[in-house]
Amino acid sequence: MPIKQKLIQLVLEGLIPLLGFFLWDWSLYFILLFYFIDLAASEFIMHLKSRKTIRYKNHIGEKKRWLKWGIISSVLFLFSLFVIHLAMFFIVPGIQFCTEVYDFINYEEMGIKQGYILIPLVLLLSYQQYKMTFLMPARFRNTDIQSLWKGHIIATIAIIAFAGLSLGIAQFVLFPEIIYVLGIVFFSSLFALRFKN
Protein backbone atom coordinates (compact mmCIF):
# COMPACT_ATOMS: atom_id res chain seq x y z
CA MET A 1 0.00 0.00 0.00
CA PRO A 2 1.42 3.44 -0.90
CA ILE A 3 2.63 5.42 2.11
CA LYS A 4 0.21 8.31 1.50
CA GLN A 5 -2.77 5.96 1.42
CA LYS A 6 -1.49 4.18 4.52
CA LEU A 7 -1.18 7.50 6.41
CA ILE A 8 -4.73 8.51 5.47
CA GLN A 9 -6.00 5.12 6.66
CA LEU A 10 -4.12 5.45 9.96
CA VAL A 11 -5.48 8.95 10.58
CA LEU A 12 -9.04 7.75 9.96
CA GLU A 13 -8.52 4.69 12.20
CA GLY A 14 -7.14 6.92 14.95
CA LEU A 15 -10.07 9.35 14.72
CA ILE A 16 -12.68 6.70 15.58
CA PRO A 17 -11.50 6.05 19.17
CA LEU A 18 -10.81 9.76 19.77
CA LEU A 19 -14.26 10.78 18.55
CA GLY A 20 -15.78 7.95 20.56
CA PHE A 21 -14.03 9.10 23.71
CA PHE A 22 -14.77 12.82 23.35
CA LEU A 23 -18.15 12.86 21.60
CA TRP A 24 -19.89 9.59 22.44
CA ASP A 25 -18.56 9.04 25.96
CA TRP A 26 -16.86 5.72 25.21
CA SER A 27 -14.78 4.30 28.03
CA LEU A 28 -11.18 3.12 27.69
CA TYR A 29 -12.26 -0.52 27.71
CA PHE A 30 -14.99 0.18 25.15
CA ILE A 31 -12.28 1.54 22.83
CA LEU A 32 -10.04 -1.45 23.56
CA LEU A 33 -12.83 -3.77 22.44
CA PHE A 34 -12.68 -2.11 19.00
CA TYR A 35 -8.97 -2.88 18.90
CA PHE A 36 -9.55 -6.48 20.05
CA ILE A 37 -11.83 -7.06 17.06
CA ASP A 38 -9.20 -5.62 14.73
CA LEU A 39 -6.46 -7.76 16.32
CA ALA A 40 -8.56 -10.91 15.96
CA ALA A 41 -9.29 -10.06 12.31
CA SER A 42 -5.58 -9.45 11.71
CA GLU A 43 -4.75 -12.84 13.24
CA PHE A 44 -7.28 -14.52 10.94
CA ILE A 45 -5.96 -12.71 7.84
CA MET A 46 -2.41 -13.84 8.63
CA HIS A 47 -3.60 -17.43 8.34
CA LEU A 48 -5.26 -16.68 5.00
CA LYS A 49 -1.99 -15.16 3.75
CA SER A 50 -0.06 -18.19 4.96
CA ARG A 51 -2.46 -20.62 3.31
CA LYS A 52 -2.29 -18.78 -0.01
CA THR A 53 1.52 -18.64 0.13
CA ILE A 54 1.78 -22.35 0.87
CA ARG A 55 -0.70 -23.30 -1.86
CA TYR A 56 1.32 -21.32 -4.37
CA LYS A 57 4.73 -22.66 -3.32
CA ASN A 58 3.54 -26.18 -2.44
CA HIS A 59 6.47 -26.69 -0.06
CA ILE A 60 6.21 -29.00 2.98
CA GLY A 61 8.72 -26.97 5.03
CA GLU A 62 6.55 -23.86 4.69
CA LYS A 63 3.58 -25.75 6.19
CA LYS A 64 5.63 -26.55 9.28
CA ARG A 65 6.72 -22.92 9.56
CA TRP A 66 3.08 -21.81 9.29
CA LEU A 67 2.14 -24.14 12.14
CA LYS A 68 5.07 -22.92 14.26
CA TRP A 69 4.52 -19.19 13.69
CA GLY A 70 0.74 -19.54 13.87
CA ILE A 71 0.96 -21.19 17.30
CA ILE A 72 3.47 -18.59 18.56
CA SER A 73 1.25 -15.78 17.29
CA SER A 74 -1.91 -17.27 18.83
CA VAL A 75 -0.22 -17.70 22.22
CA LEU A 76 1.08 -14.12 22.10
CA PHE A 77 -2.35 -12.84 21.05
CA LEU A 78 -4.03 -14.58 24.01
CA PHE A 79 -1.29 -13.39 26.36
CA SER A 80 -1.73 -9.82 25.12
CA LEU A 81 -5.46 -10.02 25.93
CA PHE A 82 -4.60 -11.32 29.41
CA VAL A 83 -2.08 -8.53 30.12
CA ILE A 84 -4.45 -5.86 28.78
CA HIS A 85 -7.27 -7.11 31.01
CA LEU A 86 -4.94 -7.27 34.00
CA ALA A 87 -3.84 -3.69 33.32
CA MET A 88 -7.48 -2.58 32.97
CA PHE A 89 -8.24 -4.13 36.35
CA PHE A 90 -5.75 -1.72 37.94
CA ILE A 91 -6.39 1.30 35.70
CA VAL A 92 -10.17 1.18 36.25
CA PRO A 93 -10.71 -0.35 39.69
CA GLY A 94 -14.01 -2.20 39.94
CA ILE A 95 -14.42 -2.62 36.17
CA GLN A 96 -17.03 -5.22 35.22
CA PHE A 97 -15.75 -6.82 32.02
CA CYS A 98 -18.93 -8.76 31.23
CA THR A 99 -21.06 -5.64 31.61
CA GLU A 100 -18.66 -3.66 29.41
CA VAL A 101 -18.74 -6.32 26.67
CA TYR A 102 -22.54 -6.49 26.84
CA ASP A 103 -22.76 -2.68 26.59
CA PHE A 104 -20.37 -2.72 23.64
CA ILE A 105 -22.33 -5.32 21.69
CA ASN A 106 -25.66 -3.62 22.43
CA TYR A 107 -24.45 -0.05 21.91
CA GLU A 108 -27.09 1.75 19.84
CA GLU A 109 -26.62 4.56 17.38
CA MET A 110 -29.67 5.70 15.38
CA GLY A 111 -31.63 2.77 16.80
CA ILE A 112 -29.19 0.17 15.43
CA LYS A 113 -27.15 -2.07 17.70
CA GLN A 114 -23.64 -1.34 16.47
CA GLY A 115 -21.91 -4.45 17.87
CA TYR A 116 -23.77 -6.76 15.51
CA ILE A 117 -22.76 -4.65 12.51
CA LEU A 118 -19.22 -3.78 13.57
CA ILE A 119 -17.76 -7.29 13.89
CA PRO A 120 -18.79 -8.48 10.39
CA LEU A 121 -17.82 -5.07 8.98
CA VAL A 122 -14.29 -5.22 10.45
CA LEU A 123 -13.86 -8.77 9.10
CA LEU A 124 -15.11 -7.72 5.67
CA LEU A 125 -12.82 -4.67 5.54
CA SER A 126 -9.84 -6.77 6.65
CA TYR A 127 -10.63 -9.32 3.96
CA GLN A 128 -10.94 -6.61 1.31
CA GLN A 129 -7.60 -5.16 2.37
CA TYR A 130 -6.09 -8.66 2.17
CA LYS A 131 -7.37 -9.01 -1.39
CA MET A 132 -6.14 -5.57 -2.47
CA THR A 133 -2.71 -5.60 -0.79
CA PHE A 134 -1.81 -9.29 -0.88
CA LEU A 135 -3.77 -11.20 -3.53
CA MET A 136 -4.02 -8.65 -6.34
CA PRO A 137 -0.31 -7.72 -6.30
CA ALA A 138 0.47 -11.45 -5.88
CA ARG A 139 2.72 -10.90 -2.85
CA PHE A 140 2.37 -14.60 -2.01
CA ARG A 141 4.79 -15.34 -4.88
CA ASN A 142 7.71 -13.44 -3.33
CA THR A 143 7.25 -13.97 0.39
CA ASP A 144 8.04 -16.73 2.83
CA ILE A 145 6.14 -17.70 5.96
CA GLN A 146 8.73 -16.43 8.42
CA SER A 147 8.95 -12.94 6.94
CA LEU A 148 5.16 -12.89 6.61
CA TRP A 149 4.67 -13.47 10.34
CA LYS A 150 7.65 -11.49 11.65
CA GLY A 151 6.07 -8.01 11.58
CA HIS A 152 2.79 -9.32 12.94
CA ILE A 153 4.50 -10.95 15.91
CA ILE A 154 6.66 -7.89 16.61
CA ALA A 155 3.50 -5.76 16.71
CA THR A 156 1.85 -8.22 19.14
CA ILE A 157 4.93 -8.14 21.39
CA ALA A 158 4.79 -4.33 21.30
CA ILE A 159 1.14 -4.49 22.44
CA ILE A 160 2.17 -6.73 25.34
CA ALA A 161 5.00 -4.32 26.22
CA PHE A 162 2.66 -1.30 26.16
CA ALA A 163 0.06 -3.13 28.29
CA GLY A 164 2.81 -4.24 30.69
CA LEU A 165 4.12 -0.68 30.95
CA SER A 166 0.58 0.58 31.63
CA LEU A 167 0.14 -2.12 34.26
CA GLY A 168 3.41 -1.15 35.93
CA ILE A 169 2.58 2.57 35.93
CA ALA A 170 -0.91 1.86 37.30
CA GLN A 171 0.72 0.35 40.41
CA PHE A 172 2.04 3.80 41.34
CA VAL A 173 -0.13 6.44 39.67
CA LEU A 174 -3.47 6.46 37.85
CA PHE A 175 -3.57 8.70 34.81
CA PRO A 176 -6.83 9.93 33.29
CA GLU A 177 -8.23 7.53 30.69
CA ILE A 178 -7.49 10.01 27.88
CA ILE A 179 -3.74 9.50 28.42
CA TYR A 180 -4.16 5.77 27.78
CA VAL A 181 -6.44 6.38 24.77
CA LEU A 182 -3.88 8.75 23.23
CA GLY A 183 -1.11 6.23 23.93
CA ILE A 184 -3.08 3.43 22.29
CA VAL A 185 -3.86 5.50 19.20
CA PHE A 186 -0.28 6.74 18.89
CA PHE A 187 1.46 3.39 19.36
CA SER A 188 -1.03 1.38 17.29
CA SER A 189 -0.58 3.87 14.43
CA LEU A 190 3.19 3.81 14.75
CA PHE A 191 3.38 0.01 14.64
CA ALA A 192 0.77 -0.32 11.91
CA LEU A 193 2.81 2.10 9.83
CA ARG A 194 6.00 0.13 10.42
CA PHE A 195 4.92 -3.52 10.63
CA LYS A 196 1.41 -4.02 9.22
CA ASN A 197 1.55 -6.23 6.12
Secondary structure, DSSP 8 states (H G I E B T S, - for coil): --HHHHHHHHHHHHHHHHHHHHHS---HHHHHHHHHHHHHHHHHHHHHHHHHHHHHH--HHHHHHHHHHHHHHHHHHHHHHHHHHHHHHHHSTT--HHHHHHHHHT-EETTEEHHHHHHHHHHHHHHHHHIIIIITTTGGGS--HHHHHHHHHHHHHHHHHHHHHHHHHHTT----HHHHHHHHHHHHHHHHHHH--
